Amino acid sequence: MPADMNDYFKKKQPGNGGNNKTPNRPQSQNANSGGGGGKALPSWLFVALAIIIAAVFFKPFTIINSGEVGIKVNTGKFNEKPLNAGLHFYIPMLQKIITVNTKIKQIIYSNENNVVGGGGQYKRLNDIQDDGLIRNNAIPVLDKRGLTVHIDLAVQYQLRPESAPKTIERWGLHTWEEKIINSKVREVVRDVIGKYAAEKLPEMRNEIATAIQTKVTQKVQALDGKPVVLSAVELRNIVLPVKIREKIEQLQAEKQNVNIAEQQKERAKQEAQKNAEIARGEAERNRIVAQGQADKIRIEAEEQAKANSLISASLTNELLQLEQIKTQAKFNEALKVNKDAQIFLTPGGAVPNIWVDAKGKEQKAISAQ
């Protein structure tokens, strides 16, 4: 309690020489009625209360979360050493702490109405979400002949924590992404796409994607202090003018028809070759069969000739007479069984070799003669 209030209550008590007209009361009653109210509160309590009020009002501290760094500014001058996650104090009116995000972010350049990801739909141009997704329009560029082509890209990057104070001081807290990422990406896309005609872009997609990623990475890393870590540059889509798309579709349809005709021609060629192979195989088979038959006949003839030669060489007059006697004996035996048999002799009176029945009268007569 303030000292002036203590004095006031003391003056109100009887016997303190005050000018009040309070009636006299017993001593014990005076002691009981005002004895506890005259003790003053400690002064340190008022100092602590004042400090608490100042802390609440001025808030001379800040909390930096994981994935962020703090930049302390002393009377307008940036401290080069970043502040890591945790509790940090500063002097109000003379100092302030700027918190910047160092998590991986993604910029999508596209003209599609919505991009779904991270559990929701994102708004249009330059809308930064809590998960670090930034949405920009597709990049319009001119091809080799001056036709407008729109390029869809996705770029992943993050602010380098150790150089964040210098980056923000040089490029600005709200403009460093536009100056470092957007400007370099658009510059590279214009340079790369400008080398090709629009109708050639779909065919050269892989080559274009590689060139864009390589050149954007080189330009960002070439900046002083390497302020940004570039994770990926992905070519998502190439949007051609309507007339070019129609022309490409027409050419593709014609090319497909040619391919179909070529396939049919190739199938017919293969079928003809197959039939020719079958015919050649059949002819070869017939030739082999005929050759086999001819070889068989030749071999049999040769063997028969050898047999005949051996037989001819083995024939003598004595052997022929012996065979004649054997044959004559067989005919004699036959005549005993059939007296009407006729015997035909070979020219020159050789050994008979054929006999037949002669049962008719004429035959009997001839036989008798």
Secondary structure, DSSP 4 states (H G I P E B T S, - for coil): --HHHHHHHHHHSTTS--S--PPP--HHHHHHHHSGGGPPPPHHHHHHHHHHHHHHHH--EEEEPTTEEEEEEETTEEPSSPB-SEEEE--TTTEEEEEEE-S-EEEEE---S--EETTEE--STT---TT-EEEE--EEEE-TTS-EEEEEEEEEEEE-GGGHHHHHHHH-TTTHHIIIIIHHHHHHHHHHHTTS-GGGTTTTHHHHHHHHHHHHHHHHHTSTT--EEEEEEEEEEEE--HHHHHHHHHHHHHHHHHHHHHHHHHHHHHHHHHHHHHHHHHHHHHHHHHHHHHHHHHHHHHHHHHHHHHHHHH--HHHHHHHHHHHHHHHHHHHHH-TT-EEEPPTTT----EEE---SHHHHHHHH-
